Amino acid sequence: MIGILNEALHGTIEVVLPRTVIAQVWRETARQANVGRLVGAGLRRGSPVVIDELTAERARQIGVTIGQVSHPDIVDVHVALAAAERGHAVLTSDDADIAKVNRDLILVHV
């Protein structure tokens, strides 16, 4: 996981961080230093770390998808939508939950 973080911070790979994920994991503790680094990088223009915002349109897309797949977790759905749009793999500890939203995604268990 640290390797992926370093690659993203050095511009080797693009990482997408949905805003709902930030809200779910943020605790403002020293243990969150890597999340803080990703968020900080995502706030810089031209960064390979992209924050997928929870805009009104994204909220609508999430709601529609929840209705279609009957999966109530907005974070899982937001992650799946952002990854599918970009053709990205999903790094997750919730493989089964993300697969309920979109079985075609590449899931990497962490």
VOGU-3710 file (C-alpha; in Angstrom, 3 decimals, decimal comma):
1> migilnealh> 0,000/0,000/0,000  2,863/2,377/0,814  4,343/1,616/-2,623  1,128/2,709/-4,319  1,036/5,863/-2,198  4,597/6,731/-3,203  3,909/6,051/-6,885  0,871/8,333/-6,757  2,766/11,097/-4,973  5,580/10,878/-7,542
11> gtievvlprt> 3,190/10,953/-10,485  3,822/7,403/-11,674  0,180/6,354/-11,353  -3,156/8,121/-11,009  -5,134/7,488/-7,824  -8,753/8,519/-7,449  -9,982/9,224/-3,949  -13,758/9,652/-3,665  -14,738/12,395/-1,211  -17,048/9,941/0,584
21> viaqvwreta> -14,058/7,672/1,295  -12,229/10,593/2,869  -15,246/11,259/5,096  -15,474/7,599/6,074  -11,813/7,140/7,053  -10,709/10,573/8,276  -9,955/10,644/12,016  -7,368/13,477/12,234  -4,819/11,291/13,983  -1,155/10,580/13,338
31> rqanvgrlvg> -2,178/7,153/12,016  -3,923/8,962/9,164  -0,740/10,582/7,854  -0,886/8,717/4,533  -4,529/9,640/3,976  -3,568/13,236/4,720  -0,749/13,087/2,180  -3,104/11,773/-0,499  -5,743/14,390/0,266  -3,115/17,145/0,235
41> aglrrgspvv> -1,810/15,950/-3,114  -5,348/15,774/-4,472  -5,864/19,449/-3,707  -2,996/20,498/-5,992  -3,810/21,284/-9,618  -2,402/18,739/-12,039  -1,773/16,156/-9,326  -1,973/12,436/-10,153  -4,195/12,163/-7,075  -7,732/13,038/-8,103
51> ideltaerar> -10,456/13,712/-5,561  -13,800/12,605/-6,964  -16,111/15,178/-5,396  -19,601/14,519/-4,095  -21,279/17,011/-6,396  -25,032/17,226/-6,937  -24,623/15,229/-10,168  -22,451/12,586/-8,497  -24,993/12,311/-5,661  -27,723/11,735/-8,277
61> qigvtigqvs> -25,621/9,043/-9,985  -25,004/7,339/-6,645  -28,705/7,421/-5,781  -29,729/6,013/-9,159  -27,141/3,238/-8,858  -28,292/2,379/-5,330  -31,800/1,977/-6,755  -30,537/-0,220/-9,593  -28,304/-2,558/-7,585  -30,057/-2,413/-4,183
71> hpdivdvhva> -26,792/-1,741/-2,370  -27,336/0,932/0,298  -23,739/1,988/1,042  -23,053/5,315/-0,689  -19,295/4,973/-0,201  -19,145/1,600/-1,969  -21,264/2,935/-4,809  -19,190/6,116/-5,116  -15,977/4,059/-5,264  -17,433/1,736/-7,905
81> laaaerghav> -18,679/4,595/-10,084  -15,379/6,492/-9,940  -13,347/3,368/-10,744  -15,615/2,233/-13,571  -15,548/5,647/-15,264  -11,754/5,658/-15,324  -11,108/1,949/-15,884  -9,260/1,757/-12,565  -8,825/-1,164/-10,224  -10,235/-0,771/-6,713
91> ltsddadiak> -8,020/-1,249/-3,663  -10,363/-2,457/-0,944  -10,781/-4,613/2,118  -14,483/-4,941/1,201  -14,181/-6,979/-1,991  -17,611/-8,559/-1,712  -19,370/-5,248/-1,070  -17,782/-3,487/-4,044  -18,502/-6,516/-6,270  -22,202/-6,204/-5,372
101> vnrdlilvhv> -22,167/-2,797/-7,039  -20,168/-3,711/-10,149  -18,946/-7,252/-10,784  -16,825/-6,101/-13,740  -14,394/-4,071/-11,630  -10,902/-5,345/-10,922  -10,643/-5,653/-7,139  -7,345/-5,727/-5,259  -7,695/-6,901/-1,678  -5,677/-4,869/0,824
//
